[in-house]
Amino acid sequence: MTPPPGNCSPNDNRVCKLTKSLYGLKQASRQWFQKLTSCLITYDFSQSKSDSSLFIKFSSNNILILCVYVDDIILAGNNIQEIEAIKAHLDAPFTIKDLGQLKYILGIEIARNKQGITLCQRKNALDLLIDSGDPLPDPSIYRRLVGRLLYLTITRPDLSYSIQTLSQFMSNPTSTHLTAAHRVLRYIKSTPGKGLFYSANSPLQLTGFCDEDWARCKETRRSINGFAIFLGDSLVSWKAKKQPTISRSSTEAEYREVSSISCEVQWLIYLLHDIERTKHIQLDCHFVREKIQEGLIKLIHIAAIHQTVDIVTKPLNPNLFQHFINKLSMTNIHAPLTGV
């Protein structure tokens, strides 16, 4: 670092030696996060192995969760004294600013009451509608639109299938694809405030659904697998993915997602209960079989009308689509009150 003017003579070749990282330098963010991590570990936090920005502390009946994004920190726990204590612990080395209860972060709006917590991205949805503009021949317009739509799926699983389909044509989109994207925008315009609701009184029972849309893609004939995991009535995890290879049977595609709990294909259930029927079984199938025998997992057949994960794996008629949205515990806190 070059010394400031007047600190030494012009012919002096001395430089400054940093004793701590300065904001704006290339290594500053890394050094800051290392210091924060060390500070949290000394306070008995454990760093998550799957997400290095997540820290968890267990003590007797208390749990404290801390999540870091750049220089923003989210704290959650079941003991207010523990939360106040960690804020005081962090304030000494970092001089933090307490913004109160979490209401808005990264475009996600958080609302809470005694019934539970709602997450939605209404502002992002409205901004997206304002910025859509007129269709242009430049494909970057389509790519930016789909990219912004993808971010909405953080709190909008009802958009997952349509946006996942649109994202498959990023390299060479046509006017037909742009028209389909505008149709998604019209749906968002009618429901900009819809988001996920997490009930405060939901039972602590883990339920999972998995399904695969066998060879529906007419271009590649590859299947789309999906799963949805519920804690009680609250959706906590979901995913839909097109398989990298072509499946010649629905069972072949299903047992790739065998760690899920409920599935539509009855053959997979028979397979897991009597695994010796075939030699082509991966290690995870044996693991699931052991859990079935121990009674920790129960596999049941799900009729199509109850297969909630269909909303992220295949197109649905409007009535069934709305039925599954209701099962996902999605709500719109910005909707006008009715019956008043």
C-alpha atoms as a printed R data frame, in Angstrom:
    type eleno elety resid chain resno       x       y       z
1   ATOM     1    CA   MET     A     1   0.000   0.000   0.000
2   ATOM     2    CA   THR     A     2   1.459   3.386  -0.985
3   ATOM     3    CA   PRO     A     3   1.878   5.797   1.968
4   ATOM     4    CA   PRO     A     4  -0.348   8.888   1.900
5   ATOM     5    CA   PRO     A     5   1.237  12.194   0.678
6   ATOM     6    CA   GLY     A     6   3.400  13.963   3.241
7   ATOM     7    CA   ASN     A     7   4.060  10.802   5.245
8   ATOM     8    CA   CYS     A     8   7.568  10.328   3.812
9   ATOM     9    CA   SER     A     9   9.878  11.820   1.192
10  ATOM    10    CA   PRO     A    10   9.137  11.251  -2.529
11  ATOM    11    CA   ASN     A    11  12.275   9.128  -2.934
12  ATOM    12    CA   ASP     A    12  11.427   6.853   0.002
13  ATOM    13    CA   ASN     A    13  10.561   3.311  -1.148
14  ATOM    14    CA   ARG     A    14   8.845   2.307   2.060
15  ATOM    15    CA   VAL     A    15   5.287   0.929   1.992
16  ATOM    16    CA   CYS     A    16   2.586   0.444   4.615
17  ATOM    17    CA   LYS     A    17   2.130  -2.955   6.227
18  ATOM    18    CA   LEU     A    18  -1.502  -3.767   6.946
19  ATOM    19    CA   THR     A    19  -2.297  -4.930  10.476
20  ATOM    20    CA   LYS     A    20  -5.922  -5.655   9.573
21  ATOM    21    CA   SER     A    21  -7.965  -6.019   6.403
22  ATOM    22    CA   LEU     A    22  -9.380  -2.857   4.839
23  ATOM    23    CA   TYR     A    23 -12.814  -2.611   3.261
24  ATOM    24    CA   GLY     A    24 -12.641  -2.854  -0.515
25  ATOM    25    CA   LEU     A    25  -9.512  -4.980  -0.794
26  ATOM    26    CA   LYS     A    26  -9.755  -8.319  -2.633
27  ATOM    27    CA   GLN     A    27  -9.235 -10.412   0.492
28  ATOM    28    CA   ALA     A    28 -11.335  -8.208   2.781
29  ATOM    29    CA   SER     A    29 -14.542 -10.247   2.562
30  ATOM    30    CA   ARG     A    30 -12.684 -13.519   3.117
31  ATOM    31    CA   GLN     A    31 -10.833 -12.134   6.144
32  ATOM    32    CA   TRP     A    32 -14.044 -10.715   7.563
33  ATOM    33    CA   PHE     A    33 -15.874 -14.026   7.239
34  ATOM    34    CA   GLN     A    34 -12.973 -15.908   8.833
35  ATOM    35    CA   LYS     A    35 -13.070 -13.534  11.803
36  ATOM    36    CA   LEU     A    36 -16.854 -13.888  12.094
37  ATOM    37    CA   THR     A    37 -16.616 -17.690  11.903
38  ATOM    38    CA   SER     A    38 -13.969 -17.787  14.658
39  ATOM    39    CA   CYS     A    39 -16.094 -15.485  16.813
40  ATOM    40    CA   LEU     A    40 -19.160 -17.723  16.435
41  ATOM    41    CA   ILE     A    41 -17.270 -20.959  17.042
42  ATOM    42    CA   THR     A    42 -15.890 -19.568  20.319
43  ATOM    43    CA   TYR     A    43 -19.541 -19.008  21.291
44  ATOM    44    CA   ASP     A    44 -20.249 -22.752  20.769
45  ATOM    45    CA   PHE     A    45 -21.818 -22.421  17.318
46  ATOM    46    CA   SER     A    46 -21.337 -25.250  14.808
47  ATOM    47    CA   GLN     A    47 -20.810 -24.400  11.137
48  ATOM    48    CA   SER     A    48 -23.006 -26.331   8.714
49  ATOM    49    CA   LYS     A    49 -21.113 -28.715   6.428
50  ATOM    50    CA   SER     A    50 -23.629 -28.267   3.589
51  ATOM    51    CA   ASP     A    51 -23.802 -24.453   3.811
52  ATOM    52    CA   SER     A    52 -20.829 -22.607   5.289
53  ATOM    53    CA   SER     A    53 -22.935 -19.476   5.887
54  ATOM    54    CA   LEU     A    54 -25.231 -21.326   8.311
55  ATOM    55    CA   PHE     A    55 -24.359 -21.649  12.028
56  ATOM    56    CA   ILE     A    56 -26.359 -23.563  14.640
57  ATOM    57    CA   LYS     A    57 -26.073 -23.708  18.430
58  ATOM    58    CA   PHE     A    58 -27.862 -26.223  20.649
59  ATOM    59    CA   SER     A    59 -27.969 -25.827  24.440
60  ATOM    60    CA   SER     A    60 -30.329 -27.858  26.646
61  ATOM    61    CA   ASN     A    61 -33.787 -27.090  25.185
62  ATOM    62    CA   ASN     A    62 -32.679 -24.011  23.257
63  ATOM    63    CA   ILE     A    63 -31.721 -23.659  19.603
64  ATOM    64    CA   LEU     A    64 -30.101 -20.668  17.965
65  ATOM    65    CA   ILE     A    65 -29.717 -20.367  14.175
66  ATOM    66    CA   LEU     A    66 -27.560 -17.732  12.488
67  ATOM    67    CA   CYS     A    67 -27.406 -17.225   8.721
68  ATOM    68    CA   VAL     A    68 -24.960 -14.869   6.978
69  ATOM    69    CA   TYR     A    69 -25.350 -13.184   3.593
70  ATOM    70    CA   VAL     A    70 -22.414 -10.856   2.767
71  ATOM    71    CA   ASP     A    71 -22.570  -8.528   5.802
72  ATOM    72    CA   ASP     A    72 -26.211  -9.178   6.738
73  ATOM    73    CA   ILE     A    73 -27.047 -11.619   9.518
74  ATOM    74    CA   ILE     A    74 -30.356 -13.328  10.300
75  ATOM    75    CA   LEU     A    75 -30.867 -14.657  13.828
76  ATOM    76    CA   ALA     A    76 -33.597 -17.112  14.827
77  ATOM    77    CA   GLY     A    77 -34.164 -19.035  18.034
78  ATOM    78    CA   ASN     A    78 -36.629 -20.095  20.698
79  ATOM    79    CA   ASN     A    79 -35.017 -18.102  23.553
80  ATOM    80    CA   ILE     A    80 -34.935 -14.301  23.403
81  ATOM    81    CA   GLN     A    81 -32.230 -14.130  26.085
82  ATOM    82    CA   GLU     A    82 -29.924 -16.269  23.938
83  ATOM    83    CA   ILE     A    83 -30.575 -14.017  20.948
84  ATOM    84    CA   GLU     A    84 -29.762 -10.885  22.959
85  ATOM    85    CA   ALA     A    85 -26.607 -12.534  24.316
86  ATOM    86    CA   ILE     A    86 -25.210 -13.403  20.869
87  ATOM    87    CA   LYS     A    87 -25.981  -9.878  19.624
88  ATOM    88    CA   ALA     A    88 -23.962  -8.458  22.510
89  ATOM    89    CA   HIS     A    89 -21.190 -10.971  21.804
90  ATOM    90    CA   LEU     A    90 -21.002  -9.881  18.144
91  ATOM    91    CA   ASP     A    91 -21.288  -6.179  18.876
92  ATOM    92    CA   ALA     A    92 -17.935  -6.056  20.693
93  ATOM    93    CA   PRO     A    93 -15.687  -7.021  17.739
94  ATOM    94    CA   PHE     A    94 -17.946  -5.876  14.864
95  ATOM    95    CA   THR     A    95 -20.205  -3.022  16.108
96  ATOM    96    CA   ILE     A    96 -23.422  -4.419  14.641
97  ATOM    97    CA   LYS     A    97 -26.655  -2.556  13.889
98  ATOM    98    CA   ASP     A    98 -29.828  -4.215  15.166
99  ATOM    99    CA   LEU     A    99 -32.641  -3.805  12.606
100 ATOM   100    CA   GLY     A   100 -35.268  -5.528  14.755
101 ATOM   101    CA   GLN     A   101 -37.551  -8.336  13.632
102 ATOM   102    CA   LEU     A   102 -36.934  -9.637  10.123
103 ATOM   103    CA   LYS     A   103 -39.377  -8.128   7.627
104 ATOM   104    CA   TYR     A   104 -37.561  -7.988   4.295
105 ATOM   105    CA   ILE     A   105 -34.346  -9.496   2.924
106 ATOM   106    CA   LEU     A   106 -33.078 -10.299  -0.584
107 ATOM   107    CA   GLY     A   107 -36.434  -9.444  -2.113
108 ATOM   108    CA   ILE     A   108 -38.326 -11.774   0.244
109 ATOM   109    CA   GLU     A   109 -41.034 -10.279   2.426
110 ATOM   110    CA   ILE     A   110 -41.542 -11.897   5.840
111 ATOM   111    CA   ALA     A   111 -44.788 -11.433   7.763
112 ATOM   112    CA   ARG     A   112 -45.667 -13.119  11.038
113 ATOM   113    CA   ASN     A   113 -48.481 -13.433  13.531
114 ATOM   114    CA   LYS     A   114 -49.599 -15.965  16.139
115 ATOM   115    CA   GLN     A   115 -50.739 -18.372  13.415
116 ATOM   116    CA   GLY     A   116 -47.332 -18.583  11.713
117 ATOM   117    CA   ILE     A   117 -44.948 -17.005   9.187
118 ATOM   118    CA   THR     A   118 -45.522 -16.115   5.530
119 ATOM   119    CA   LEU     A   119 -42.800 -15.688   2.906
120 ATOM   120    CA   CYS     A   120 -43.557 -13.939  -0.380
121 ATOM   121    CA   GLN     A   121 -41.806 -11.945  -3.123
122 ATOM   122    CA   ARG     A   122 -44.529  -9.440  -3.997
123 ATOM   123    CA   LYS     A   123 -42.124  -6.553  -4.683
124 ATOM   124    CA   ASN     A   124 -39.986  -8.689  -7.017
125 ATOM   125    CA   ALA     A   125 -43.108  -9.861  -8.822
126 ATOM   126    CA   LEU     A   126 -44.410  -6.304  -9.293
127 ATOM   127    CA   ASP     A   127 -40.980  -5.037 -10.405
128 ATOM   128    CA   LEU     A   128 -40.818  -7.871 -12.925
129 ATOM   129    CA   LEU     A   129 -44.172  -6.885 -14.401
130 ATOM   130    CA   ILE     A   130 -43.113  -3.235 -14.720
131 ATOM   131    CA   ASP     A   131 -39.809  -4.083 -16.411
132 ATOM   132    CA   SER     A   132 -41.082  -6.660 -18.901
133 ATOM   133    CA   GLY     A   133 -41.300  -4.110 -21.776
134 ATOM   134    CA   ASP     A   134 -42.067  -4.836 -25.417
135 ATOM   135    CA   PRO     A   135 -40.827  -8.037 -27.085
136 ATOM   136    CA   LEU     A   136 -37.485  -7.576 -28.853
137 ATOM   137    CA   PRO     A   137 -35.606  -9.848 -31.273
138 ATOM   138    CA   ASP     A   138 -32.589  -9.789 -28.927
139 ATOM   139    CA   PRO     A   139 -32.541 -13.180 -27.042
140 ATOM   140    CA   SER     A   140 -30.962 -11.503 -23.995
141 ATOM   141    CA   ILE     A   141 -34.397 -10.014 -23.224
142 ATOM   142    CA   TYR     A   142 -35.821 -13.515 -22.839
143 ATOM   143    CA   ARG     A   143 -32.834 -14.703 -20.808
144 ATOM   144    CA   ARG     A   144 -33.066 -11.832 -18.331
145 ATOM   145    CA   LEU     A   145 -36.811 -12.396 -17.967
146 ATOM   146    CA   VAL     A   146 -36.444 -16.121 -17.253
147 ATOM   147    CA   GLY     A   147 -33.560 -15.438 -14.864
148 ATOM   148    CA   ARG     A   148 -35.718 -13.090 -12.805
149 ATOM   149    CA   LEU     A   149 -38.593 -15.558 -12.913
150 ATOM   150    CA   LEU     A   150 -36.314 -18.273 -11.534
151 ATOM   151    CA   TYR     A   151 -35.639 -16.194  -8.426
152 ATOM   152    CA   LEU     A   152 -39.379 -16.051  -7.710
153 ATOM   153    CA   THR     A   153 -39.492 -19.841  -7.284
154 ATOM   154    CA   ILE     A   154 -37.823 -19.407  -3.863
155 ATOM   155    CA   THR     A   155 -41.303 -18.746  -2.457
156 ATOM   156    CA   ARG     A   156 -43.456 -19.726  -5.458
157 ATOM   157    CA   PRO     A   157 -43.398 -23.505  -6.105
158 ATOM   158    CA   ASP     A   158 -46.502 -23.000  -8.249
159 ATOM   159    CA   LEU     A   159 -44.200 -21.404 -10.860
160 ATOM   160    CA   SER     A   160 -41.553 -24.145 -10.803
161 ATOM   161    CA   TYR     A   161 -42.757 -26.320 -13.684
162 ATOM   162    CA   SER     A   162 -43.519 -23.518 -16.142
163 ATOM   163    CA   ILE     A   163 -40.257 -21.657 -15.451
164 ATOM   164    CA   GLN     A   164 -38.237 -24.876 -15.541
165 ATOM   165    CA   THR     A   165 -39.718 -25.522 -18.991
166 ATOM   166    CA   LEU     A   166 -38.994 -21.977 -20.206
167 ATOM   167    CA   SER     A   167 -35.384 -22.169 -18.996
168 ATOM   168    CA   GLN     A   168 -34.673 -25.065 -21.384
169 ATOM   169    CA   PHE     A   169 -34.762 -22.668 -24.352
170 ATOM   170    CA   MET     A   170 -32.308 -20.026 -23.146
171 ATOM   171    CA   SER     A   171 -29.784 -20.600 -25.946
172 ATOM   172    CA   ASN     A   172 -32.183 -20.086 -28.845
173 ATOM   173    CA   PRO     A   173 -35.567 -18.710 -27.714
174 ATOM   174    CA   THR     A   174 -38.301 -18.001 -30.229
175 ATOM   175    CA   SER     A   175 -41.340 -15.745 -30.171
176 ATOM   176    CA   THR     A   176 -43.397 -18.758 -29.052
177 ATOM   177    CA   HIS     A   177 -41.265 -19.105 -25.920
178 ATOM   178    CA   LEU     A   178 -41.552 -15.386 -25.200
179 ATOM   179    CA   THR     A   179 -45.328 -15.612 -25.561
180 ATOM   180    CA   ALA     A   180 -45.347 -18.465 -23.032
181 ATOM   181    CA   ALA     A   181 -43.220 -16.388 -20.645
182 ATOM   182    CA   HIS     A   182 -45.687 -13.504 -20.967
183 ATOM   183    CA   ARG     A   183 -48.475 -15.905 -20.048
184 ATOM   184    CA   VAL     A   184 -46.600 -16.681 -16.825
185 ATOM   185    CA   LEU     A   185 -46.354 -12.916 -16.224
186 ATOM   186    CA   ARG     A   186 -50.124 -12.585 -16.579
187 ATOM   187    CA   TYR     A   187 -50.579 -15.283 -13.927
188 ATOM   188    CA   ILE     A   188 -48.112 -13.486 -11.626
189 ATOM   189    CA   LYS     A   189 -49.973 -10.219 -12.167
190 ATOM   190    CA   SER     A   190 -53.135 -11.836 -10.781
191 ATOM   191    CA   THR     A   191 -51.293 -13.235  -7.718
192 ATOM   192    CA   PRO     A   192 -48.222 -11.054  -6.944
193 ATOM   193    CA   GLY     A   193 -48.493 -11.445  -3.173
194 ATOM   194    CA   LYS     A   194 -48.861 -15.229  -3.039
195 ATOM   195    CA   GLY     A   195 -46.248 -16.997  -0.917
196 ATOM   196    CA   LEU     A   196 -45.535 -19.869   1.449
197 ATOM   197    CA   PHE     A   197 -47.178 -20.063   4.868
198 ATOM   198    CA   TYR     A   198 -45.478 -21.840   7.785
199 ATOM   199    CA   SER     A   199 -47.970 -22.596  10.529
200 ATOM   200    CA   ALA     A   200 -46.962 -22.155  14.155
201 ATOM   201    CA   ASN     A   201 -49.161 -25.122  15.090
202 ATOM   202    CA   SER     A   202 -48.067 -27.595  12.426
203 ATOM   203    CA   PRO     A   203 -47.393 -31.153  13.661
204 ATOM   204    CA   LEU     A   204 -43.763 -32.342  13.614
205 ATOM   205    CA   GLN     A   205 -44.385 -35.097  11.094
206 ATOM   206    CA   LEU     A   206 -42.178 -35.408   7.995
207 ATOM   207    CA   THR     A   207 -44.011 -36.366   4.798
208 ATOM   208    CA   GLY     A   208 -42.555 -36.595   1.323
209 ATOM   209    CA   PHE     A   209 -43.958 -37.026  -2.177
210 ATOM   210    CA   CYS     A   210 -41.974 -38.074  -5.239
211 ATOM   211    CA   ASP     A   211 -43.051 -38.614  -8.805
212 ATOM   212    CA   GLU     A   212 -41.628 -38.690 -12.294
213 ATOM   213    CA   ASP     A   213 -43.217 -37.584 -15.525
214 ATOM   214    CA   TRP     A   214 -42.052 -40.459 -17.670
215 ATOM   215    CA   ALA     A   215 -40.663 -39.420 -21.085
216 ATOM   216    CA   ARG     A   216 -43.072 -36.489 -21.520
217 ATOM   217    CA   CYS     A   217 -40.474 -34.228 -23.229
218 ATOM   218    CA   LYS     A   218 -41.129 -34.696 -26.963
219 ATOM   219    CA   GLU     A   219 -37.718 -33.316 -27.992
220 ATOM   220    CA   THR     A   220 -35.498 -35.540 -25.806
221 ATOM   221    CA   ARG     A   221 -37.890 -38.127 -24.287
222 ATOM   222    CA   ARG     A   222 -36.179 -37.595 -20.951
223 ATOM   223    CA   SER     A   223 -38.161 -37.836 -17.726
224 ATOM   224    CA   ILE     A   224 -38.665 -35.138 -15.112
225 ATOM   225    CA   ASN     A   225 -38.279 -36.235 -11.495
226 ATOM   226    CA   GLY     A   226 -39.600 -34.203  -8.607
227 ATOM   227    CA   PHE     A   227 -40.107 -34.314  -4.868
228 ATOM   228    CA   ALA     A   228 -41.837 -32.229  -2.202
229 ATOM   229    CA   ILE     A   229 -41.092 -32.526   1.523
230 ATOM   230    CA   PHE     A   230 -43.562 -31.302   4.156
231 ATOM   231    CA   LEU     A   231 -43.039 -30.726   7.874
232 ATOM   232    CA   GLY     A   232 -46.603 -31.124   9.026
233 ATOM   233    CA   ASP     A   233 -48.613 -28.963   6.620
234 ATOM   234    CA   SER     A   234 -45.677 -26.706   5.695
235 ATOM   235    CA   LEU     A   235 -43.658 -27.177   2.512
236 ATOM   236    CA   VAL     A   236 -39.961 -27.065   3.451
237 ATOM   237    CA   SER     A   237 -38.191 -28.465   0.372
238 ATOM   238    CA   TRP     A   238 -39.005 -29.224  -3.252
239 ATOM   239    CA   LYS     A   239 -37.200 -29.911  -6.500
240 ATOM   240    CA   ALA     A   240 -37.860 -30.851 -10.121
241 ATOM   241    CA   LYS     A   241 -35.094 -32.015 -12.458
242 ATOM   242    CA   LYS     A   242 -34.891 -33.398 -15.981
243 ATOM   243    CA   GLN     A   243 -32.937 -36.654 -16.013
244 ATOM   244    CA   PRO     A   244 -29.560 -36.648 -17.853
245 ATOM   245    CA   THR     A   245 -30.349 -39.962 -19.571
246 ATOM   246    CA   ILE     A   246 -33.416 -41.542 -21.161
247 ATOM   247    CA   SER     A   247 -35.265 -43.960 -18.871
248 ATOM   248    CA   ARG     A   248 -36.665 -47.053 -20.561
249 ATOM   249    CA   SER     A   249 -39.065 -47.712 -17.684
250 ATOM   250    CA   SER     A   250 -40.777 -45.610 -15.037
251 ATOM   251    CA   THR     A   251 -39.185 -47.726 -12.275
252 ATOM   252    CA   GLU     A   252 -35.695 -46.880 -13.527
253 ATOM   253    CA   ALA     A   253 -36.401 -43.176 -13.167
254 ATOM   254    CA   GLU     A   254 -38.220 -43.544  -9.862
255 ATOM   255    CA   TYR     A   255 -35.518 -45.256  -7.852
256 ATOM   256    CA   ARG     A   256 -33.085 -42.414  -8.514
257 ATOM   257    CA   GLU     A   257 -35.210 -40.431  -6.042
258 ATOM   258    CA   VAL     A   258 -35.831 -43.380  -3.750
259 ATOM   259    CA   SER     A   259 -34.917 -41.487  -0.578
260 ATOM   260    CA   SER     A   260 -38.250 -39.643  -0.835
261 ATOM   261    CA   ILE     A   261 -41.161 -41.051   1.100
262 ATOM   262    CA   SER     A   262 -44.351 -41.274  -0.971
263 ATOM   263    CA   CYS     A   263 -44.534 -42.174  -4.640
264 ATOM   264    CA   GLU     A   264 -47.095 -42.897  -7.319
265 ATOM   265    CA   VAL     A   265 -45.514 -45.940  -8.980
266 ATOM   266    CA   GLN     A   266 -46.641 -49.085  -7.178
267 ATOM   267    CA   TRP     A   267 -43.873 -51.205  -8.705
268 ATOM   268    CA   LEU     A   268 -41.256 -49.201  -6.795
269 ATOM   269    CA   ILE     A   269 -43.047 -49.924  -3.517
270 ATOM   270    CA   TYR     A   270 -43.023 -53.668  -4.231
271 ATOM   271    CA   LEU     A   271 -39.379 -53.410  -5.247
272 ATOM   272    CA   LEU     A   272 -38.328 -51.829  -1.961
273 ATOM   273    CA   HIS     A   273 -40.298 -54.251   0.175
274 ATOM   274    CA   ASP     A   274 -38.784 -57.258  -1.662
275 ATOM   275    CA   ILE     A   275 -35.488 -55.955  -2.998
276 ATOM   276    CA   GLU     A   276 -34.081 -59.349  -3.993
277 ATOM   277    CA   ARG     A   277 -36.298 -59.413  -7.104
278 ATOM   278    CA   THR     A   278 -33.609 -57.569  -9.047
279 ATOM   279    CA   LYS     A   279 -29.810 -57.393  -8.984
280 ATOM   280    CA   HIS     A   280 -29.620 -53.863 -10.385
281 ATOM   281    CA   ILE     A   281 -30.065 -52.028  -7.085
282 ATOM   282    CA   GLN     A   282 -27.931 -49.164  -5.897
283 ATOM   283    CA   LEU     A   283 -26.704 -48.717  -2.350
284 ATOM   284    CA   ASP     A   284 -29.355 -46.133  -1.479
285 ATOM   285    CA   CYS     A   285 -32.115 -48.681  -2.176
286 ATOM   286    CA   HIS     A   286 -30.664 -51.010   0.460
287 ATOM   287    CA   PHE     A   287 -30.508 -48.114   2.915
288 ATOM   288    CA   VAL     A   288 -34.180 -47.256   2.354
289 ATOM   289    CA   ARG     A   289 -35.156 -50.913   2.703
290 ATOM   290    CA   GLU     A   290 -33.514 -51.038   6.155
291 ATOM   291    CA   LYS     A   291 -35.446 -47.947   7.234
292 ATOM   292    CA   ILE     A   292 -38.690 -49.506   5.995
293 ATOM   293    CA   GLN     A   293 -37.984 -52.646   8.053
294 ATOM   294    CA   GLU     A   294 -37.233 -50.493  11.104
295 ATOM   295    CA   GLY     A   295 -40.536 -48.689  10.657
296 ATOM   296    CA   LEU     A   296 -38.944 -45.255  10.228
297 ATOM   297    CA   ILE     A   297 -40.232 -44.870   6.663
298 ATOM   298    CA   LYS     A   298 -43.592 -45.914   5.279
299 ATOM   299    CA   LEU     A   299 -44.086 -46.120   1.515
300 ATOM   300    CA   ILE     A   300 -47.627 -45.771   0.247
301 ATOM   301    CA   HIS     A   301 -49.241 -45.427  -3.163
302 ATOM   302    CA   ILE     A   302 -50.547 -41.924  -3.892
303 ATOM   303    CA   ALA     A   303 -53.457 -41.404  -6.267
304 ATOM   304    CA   ALA     A   304 -52.916 -38.758  -8.944
305 ATOM   305    CA   ILE     A   305 -55.399 -36.342  -7.372
306 ATOM   306    CA   HIS     A   306 -53.354 -36.378  -4.134
307 ATOM   307    CA   GLN     A   307 -49.881 -36.386  -5.735
308 ATOM   308    CA   THR     A   308 -48.854 -32.869  -4.682
309 ATOM   309    CA   VAL     A   309 -45.470 -33.002  -6.413
310 ATOM   310    CA   ASP     A   310 -47.234 -33.083  -9.793
311 ATOM   311    CA   ILE     A   311 -47.346 -29.283  -9.614
312 ATOM   312    CA   VAL     A   312 -43.564 -29.145 -10.233
313 ATOM   313    CA   THR     A   313 -43.277 -32.030 -12.730
314 ATOM   314    CA   LYS     A   314 -46.093 -31.703 -15.259
315 ATOM   315    CA   PRO     A   315 -48.741 -29.372 -16.717
316 ATOM   316    CA   LEU     A   316 -52.100 -29.509 -14.943
317 ATOM   317    CA   ASN     A   317 -55.645 -28.380 -15.647
318 ATOM   318    CA   PRO     A   318 -56.694 -25.204 -13.759
319 ATOM   319    CA   ASN     A   319 -58.837 -27.002 -11.160
320 ATOM   320    CA   LEU     A   320 -56.144 -29.517 -10.223
321 ATOM   321    CA   PHE     A   321 -53.498 -26.785 -10.267
322 ATOM   322    CA   GLN     A   322 -55.492 -24.704  -7.761
323 ATOM   323    CA   HIS     A   323 -56.143 -27.822  -5.668
324 ATOM   324    CA   PHE     A   324 -52.413 -28.470  -5.297
325 ATOM   325    CA   ILE     A   325 -51.685 -24.803  -4.524
326 ATOM   326    CA   ASN     A   326 -54.068 -25.099  -1.574
327 ATOM   327    CA   LYS     A   327 -52.274 -28.263  -0.419
328 ATOM   328    CA   LEU     A   328 -48.934 -26.397  -0.531
329 ATOM   329    CA   SER     A   329 -50.254 -24.021   2.179
330 ATOM   330    CA   MET     A   330 -49.697 -21.016  -0.074
331 ATOM   331    CA   THR     A   331 -51.430 -17.800   0.926
332 ATOM   332    CA   ASN     A   332 -51.698 -14.184  -0.174
333 ATOM   333    CA   ILE     A   333 -51.424 -11.766   2.740
334 ATOM   334    CA   HIS     A   334 -51.980  -8.827   0.357
335 ATOM   335    CA   ALA     A   335 -55.321 -10.121  -0.935
336 ATOM   336    CA   PRO     A   336 -58.337  -7.966   0.009
337 ATOM   337    CA   LEU     A   337 -60.454  -9.281   2.849
338 ATOM   338    CA   THR     A   338 -63.728 -10.937   1.859
339 ATOM   339    CA   GLY     A   339 -66.936 -11.228   3.773
340 ATOM   340    CA   VAL     A   340 -66.285  -8.066   5.840
